[in-house]
């Protein structure tokens, strides 16, 4: 099957959306599917034929494509996909949706990010306004893939249609227990890895009175502010995945203060390295960690941090071993909505026109 995936989030961004897509594409190709991508770079690599972009307001690391419809239509027409998956709600996703609706091509979408809450945290825009727009975008899809049962239930309660579960996985070979010498600071070592931005609620972690030392690994728009405000915290910047595994292993507790993440791949990565999680009992941690023994969830994050120190790292690792990208991608594959077989071959598309 020819599968086209469209995403406004792509390299060099380092986040859960990009990670989920790259791992899913790798698995789909392993299943024998032909997969193509439309991203701000143009394709999977910067081939010089990408889109003109501008930085997203309040978040310059994210690039928004300008007037992308013509190129998006050309690439969709040339590929003639059997199935289309729109991963993000940005300009590329909107352009792809427009083409699909014009040509009668079924498509699926994904709810990766609580954008209404993120926008509210930055601009105070009422949630009702942004959720209305999100419903309009996603309710045109044949299936809306959400990462946890709690998010599926929440979206259904908010009026989203055809919401289905698409879980996530972790590379347990890369993220695995091993030497723990990466962080040469006072123990216990409490660690955060991820985007440094206001919606991640990182200050809830940094202002805690905890023994030992605190580490933040990652970059984002709030980095300079937090470095100035918390000089006692170690800020390490961005690292490739194999180096991240060394950070995870060296941590005594992985602290996840977010209240708005839909899943949190970093939870699985930390647990796969044997490092227990401390988090709030909210969607994401409740589904991924819960009462599994992989971490401690508590309304008092300090309590969660201190109790997590007592957990057995071998048991923490076993929790992560229950997740795989192969199983998650089979789930993704089962939700795709290919064009009826009689219409899949021999079609000539014209961008912006009929068939």
Phi, psi and omega per residue, in radians:
X1 nan 2.429 3.057
X2 -1.580 2.100 -3.070
X3 -2.088 2.189 3.061
X4 -1.851 2.248 3.103
X5 -2.041 2.270 -3.117
X6 -2.018 2.258 -3.125
X7 -2.526 2.254 2.999
X8 -1.346 -0.310 3.093
X9 -1.698 2.174 -3.137
X10 -2.794 3.053 3.119
X11 -0.949 2.525 0.179
X12 -1.504 0.202 3.073
X13 -1.035 2.502 3.064
X14 -2.093 1.785 -3.133
X15 -2.748 3.088 -3.076
X16 -1.153 -0.557 3.129
X17 -1.130 -0.884 -3.122
X18 -1.082 -0.760 3.138
X19 -1.081 -0.765 -3.127
X20 -1.088 -0.734 -3.111
X21 -1.199 -0.796 -3.098
X22 -1.103 -0.715 3.124
X23 -1.191 -0.673 -3.138
X24 -1.169 -0.733 3.103
X25 -1.070 -0.755 3.116
X26 -1.035 -0.772 3.139
X27 -1.182 -0.750 -3.138
X28 -1.030 -0.733 3.112
X29 -1.155 -0.608 3.058
X30 -1.132 -0.494 3.079
X31 -1.338 -0.166 3.137
X32 1.791 0.079 3.114
X33 -1.409 2.655 2.990
X34 -1.653 2.082 -3.046
X35 -2.115 2.318 3.028
X36 -2.186 2.717 -3.138
X37 -2.227 2.564 2.931
X38 -2.029 2.086 -3.103
X39 -2.364 3.013 3.107
X40 -1.012 -0.406 3.089
X41 -1.329 -0.234 -3.088
X42 1.919 -0.903 3.089
X43 -2.432 -2.559 -3.137
X44 -1.410 -0.319 3.092
X45 -2.261 2.841 3.130
X46 -1.363 1.611 -3.066
X47 -1.680 0.226 3.119
X48 1.432 0.029 -3.117
X49 -2.141 0.695 3.142
X50 -1.499 -2.866 -3.080
X51 -1.793 2.560 2.950
X52 -1.152 2.358 -3.069
X53 -2.330 2.841 2.978
X54 -2.360 2.706 -3.123
X55 -1.185 2.462 3.089
X56 -1.158 2.307 3.092
X57 -0.964 2.324 -3.118
X58 1.250 -0.095 -3.129
X59 -2.559 1.293 -3.008
X60 -1.117 -0.320 3.103
X61 -1.132 -0.425 3.110
X62 -1.620 2.237 -3.138
X63 -1.828 2.278 3.134
X64 -1.781 2.226 -3.102
X65 -1.286 2.449 -3.112
X66 -1.753 2.248 3.064
X67 0.768 1.041 -2.991
X68 -1.518 -0.072 -2.904
X69 -1.008 -0.812 -3.040
X70 -1.034 -0.835 3.137
X71 -1.165 -0.708 3.113
X72 -1.048 -0.787 -3.138
X73 -1.101 -0.735 3.129
X74 -1.065 -0.751 -3.081
X75 -1.264 -0.675 3.059
X76 -1.120 -0.761 -3.137
X77 -1.099 -0.756 -3.109
X78 -1.157 -0.619 -3.109
X79 -1.415 -0.476 -3.114
X80 0.833 1.135 -3.013
X81 -1.222 2.602 2.945
X82 -1.363 -0.615 -3.127
X83 -2.415 2.512 3.139
X84 -2.165 2.304 3.063
X85 -2.157 2.168 -3.128
X86 -1.825 1.936 -2.972
X87 -1.481 -0.415 -3.010
X88 -2.394 2.815 -3.056
X89 -1.710 0.355 -3.102
X90 -1.531 -2.898 -3.093
X91 -1.012 -0.703 3.119
X92 -1.170 -0.726 3.101
X93 -1.087 -0.718 3.111
X94 -1.127 -0.730 3.135
X95 -1.125 -0.747 3.130
X96 -1.132 -0.697 3.120
X97 -1.103 -0.723 3.103
X98 -1.038 -0.770 3.137
X99 -1.134 -0.767 -3.130
X100 -1.064 -0.772 -3.130
X101 -1.153 -0.638 3.137
X102 -1.177 -0.579 -3.054
X103 -1.838 0.167 3.121
X104 1.159 0.481 -3.133
X105 -1.591 2.035 3.062
X106 -1.073 2.644 3.116
X107 -2.622 2.780 3.035
X108 -2.022 2.801 3.054
X109 -2.246 2.996 3.082
X110 -2.296 2.494 3.051
X111 -1.848 1.570 -3.107
X112 -1.508 -0.593 -2.862
X113 -2.367 2.432 3.066
X114 -1.399 1.235 -3.112
X115 -1.026 -0.666 3.112
X116 -0.986 -0.760 3.121
X117 -1.194 -0.664 3.124
X118 -1.114 -0.788 -3.134
X119 -1.133 -0.701 3.122
X120 -1.089 -0.706 -3.133
X121 -1.117 -0.518 -3.076
X122 -1.645 -0.608 -3.000
X123 -2.160 -0.156 -3.069
X124 1.163 0.307 3.055
X125 -1.073 2.275 -3.119
X126 -0.972 2.424 -3.125
X127 -1.041 -0.591 -3.099
X128 -1.036 -0.619 -3.109
X129 -1.226 -0.874 -3.092
X130 -1.225 -0.595 3.088
X131 -1.188 -0.574 3.074
X132 -1.082 -0.743 3.117
X133 -1.155 -0.729 -3.139
X134 -1.106 -0.697 3.090
X135 -1.070 -0.763 -3.139
X136 -1.046 -0.717 -3.139
X137 -1.168 -0.890 -2.983
X138 -1.409 -0.487 -3.072
X139 -1.270 -0.079 3.020
X140 -1.457 -0.195 -3.068
X141 -1.489 2.717 3.066
X142 -1.310 -0.436 3.061
X143 -2.684 2.451 3.070
X144 -1.961 1.984 -3.063
X145 -1.557 2.157 -3.139
X146 -2.122 2.607 -2.893
X147 -1.450 -0.322 -3.119
X148 -2.445 2.761 3.076
X149 -1.004 -0.631 -3.139
X150 -1.137 -0.700 3.115
X151 -1.228 -0.664 3.062
X152 -0.998 -0.852 -3.126
X153 -1.113 -0.714 -3.132
X154 -1.107 -0.788 -3.131
X155 -1.134 -0.712 3.099
X156 -1.069 -0.725 3.132
X157 -1.137 -0.455 3.140
X158 -1.572 0.103 3.052
X159 1.638 0.262 3.060
X160 -1.425 2.508 -3.096
X161 -1.808 2.719 2.979
X162 0.941 0.740 -3.131
X163 -1.482 2.267 -3.105
X164 -2.272 2.853 -3.092
X165 -1.593 2.220 2.944
X166 -2.253 1.799 -3.078
X167 -1.375 -2.964 -3.100
X168 -2.299 3.002 -3.128
X169 -2.344 -3.019 3.102
X170 -2.602 2.513 3.076
X171 -1.427 1.706 -3.049
X172 -1.355 -0.103 3.018
X173 -1.444 -0.761 3.121
X174 -1.277 -0.848 -3.140
X175 -1.645 1.731 -3.012
X176 -2.597 2.787 3.081
X177 -1.101 2.689 3.129
X178 3.087 -2.741 -3.117
X179 -1.051 2.563 -2.995
X180 -2.158 0.699 -3.025
X181 -1.762 0.124 -3.016
X182 -1.163 -0.551 -3.067
X183 -1.919 1.891 -3.080
X184 -1.743 1.148 3.140
X185 -2.393 3.114 -3.076
X186 -1.042 2.464 3.082
X187 -1.682 2.672 -0.080
X188 -1.256 2.694 -3.084
X189 -1.886 2.025 -3.130
X190 -1.730 2.284 -2.897
X191 -2.228 2.379 2.946
X192 -2.119 2.331 3.035
X193 -2.237 2.229 3.116
X194 2.705 -2.979 3.131
X195 -1.199 2.397 -3.136
X196 -1.711 1.597 -3.052
X197 -2.597 2.752 -2.999
X198 -1.039 -0.607 -3.087
X199 -1.223 -0.231 3.114
X200 -1.457 -0.134 3.041
X201 1.032 0.622 -3.030
X202 -1.119 -0.552 -3.130
X203 -1.075 -0.467 3.078
X204 -1.035 -0.524 3.064
X205 -1.446 -0.844 -2.992
X206 -1.146 -0.506 -3.108
X207 -1.528 0.003 3.113
X208 -1.214 2.528 2.995
X209 -1.543 1.848 -3.085
X210 -2.284 2.629 3.041
X211 -1.250 2.896 3.037
X212 1.348 -2.339 -3.042
X213 -2.423 2.798 -3.134
X214 -2.117 2.449 3.120
X215 -2.228 2.494 3.000
X216 -2.210 2.132 3.136
X217 -2.032 2.071 -3.130
X218 2.483 3.055 3.113
X219 -2.317 2.922 3.117
X220 2.854 3.096 -3.011
X221 -1.166 -0.280 -3.122
X222 -1.721 0.056 -3.002
X223 -1.070 -0.888 -3.089
X224 -1.050 -0.729 -3.140
X225 -1.069 -0.808 -3.084
X226 -1.243 -0.634 3.099
X227 -1.083 -0.688 3.129
X228 -1.238 -0.604 -3.039
X229 -1.438 -0.477 -3.072
X230 -2.237 1.265 -3.080
X231 -1.155 -0.312 -3.140
X232 -1.389 -0.203 -3.115
X233 -1.516 2.493 3.095
X234 -1.559 2.083 3.116
X235 -1.893 2.124 -2.948
X236 -1.856 -0.180 -3.136
X237 1.446 -2.779 -3.055
X238 -1.797 2.480 -3.136
X239 -2.414 2.695 3.038
X240 -1.174 2.915 -3.016
X241 -1.003 -0.730 -3.085
X242 -1.142 -0.542 3.071
X243 -1.307 -0.622 3.088
X244 -1.026 -0.688 3.131
X245 -1.023 -0.652 3.127
X246 -1.180 -0.641 3.075
X247 -1.136 -0.847 -3.141
X248 -0.960 -0.825 -3.093
X249 -1.052 -0.673 -3.046
X250 -1.312 -0.341 3.121
X251 -1.263 2.554 3.028
X252 -1.534 -0.553 3.065
X253 -2.493 2.373 3.020
X254 -1.691 2.090 -3.058
X255 -1.754 2.208 -3.087
X256 -2.156 1.590 -3.020
X257 -1.500 -0.039 -3.051
X258 -1.087 2.485 3.039
X259 -1.890 -0.028 -2.970
X260 -2.202 -0.062 -3.119
X261 -1.196 2.529 3.135
X262 -1.459 -0.396 3.124
X263 -2.518 -1.262 -3.103
X264 1.705 1.322 3.112
X265 -0.993 -0.537 -3.127
X266 -1.076 -0.466 3.080
X267 -1.070 -0.817 3.127
X268 -1.151 -0.716 -3.116
X269 -1.106 -0.742 3.110
X270 -1.105 -0.848 -3.106
X271 -1.123 -0.618 3.110
X272 -1.086 -0.474 3.082
X273 -1.527 0.017 3.125
X274 1.541 0.103 -3.080
X275 -1.638 2.102 -3.087
X276 -1.223 2.692 -3.075
X277 -1.763 2.485 2.924
X278 -2.105 2.179 -3.063
X279 -2.709 2.976 3.026
X280 -1.405 2.673 3.110
X281 -1.413 1.293 -3.118
X282 -2.237 2.969 3.109
X283 -0.921 2.434 -3.002
X284 1.816 -1.474 3.085
X285 -0.999 -0.658 3.137
X286 -1.061 -0.703 -3.118
X287 -1.407 -0.683 -3.040
X288 -1.436 -0.705 -3.081
X289 -1.803 -0.985 3.120
X290 0.907 -2.337 3.121
X291 -1.827 0.534 -3.019
X292 -1.311 -0.294 -2.996
X293 1.621 0.061 3.116
X294 -1.513 -0.107 -3.131
X295 3.110 -3.038 3.128
X296 -2.198 2.246 3.078
X297 -1.929 2.253 -3.091
X298 -2.720 2.525 3.099
X299 -1.108 -0.451 3.031
X300 -1.686 1.846 -3.041
X301 -1.116 -0.563 3.103
X302 -1.105 -0.755 3.085
X303 -1.029 -0.765 3.120
X304 -1.052 -0.761 -3.132
X305 -1.055 -0.819 -3.075
X306 -1.237 -0.683 3.119
X307 -1.207 -0.571 -3.138
X308 -1.109 -0.450 3.117
X309 -1.066 -0.388 -3.057
X310 -1.571 -0.094 -3.042
X311 -1.328 2.651 3.126
X312 -1.388 2.089 -3.071
X313 -1.142 -0.505 3.085
X314 -1.162 -0.714 3.095
X315 -1.160 -0.670 3.093
X316 -1.020 -0.791 3.116
X317 -1.062 -0.729 -3.107
X318 -1.079 -0.571 3.105
X319 -1.071 -0.812 -3.122
X320 -1.149 -0.521 -3.120
X321 -1.134 -0.232 3.096
X322 -1.387 -0.066 -3.125
X323 -1.978 2.384 3.069
X324 -2.470 2.592 3.084
X325 -1.216 -0.487 3.107
X326 -1.118 -0.843 3.126
X327 -1.115 -0.727 3.138
X328 -1.111 -0.668 -3.111
X329 -1.293 -0.569 3.019
X330 -1.072 -0.658 3.081
X331 -1.112 -0.831 3.088
X332 -0.986 -0.841 -3.118
X333 -1.019 -0.684 -3.084
X334 -1.190 -0.367 -3.112
X335 -1.604 -0.191 -3.122
X336 -1.094 2.628 -3.088
X337 -2.110 1.443 -3.123
X338 -1.213 2.667 3.029
X339 -1.044 2.519 3.111
X340 -0.866 2.482 -3.012
X341 -0.919 -0.683 -3.112
X342 -1.148 -0.285 -3.103
X343 -1.860 -0.001 -2.974
X344 -1.392 -0.511 -3.043
X345 -1.965 2.720 3.031
X346 1.277 0.396 -3.122
X347 -1.774 2.391 3.051
X348 -1.958 2.116 -3.110
X349 -1.806 2.557 3.011
X350 -2.109 2.131 -3.128
X351 -0.978 2.250 3.091
X352 1.401 -0.013 -3.107
X353 -2.241 -2.839 3.136
X354 -1.539 -2.936 -3.123
X355 -1.721 nan nan
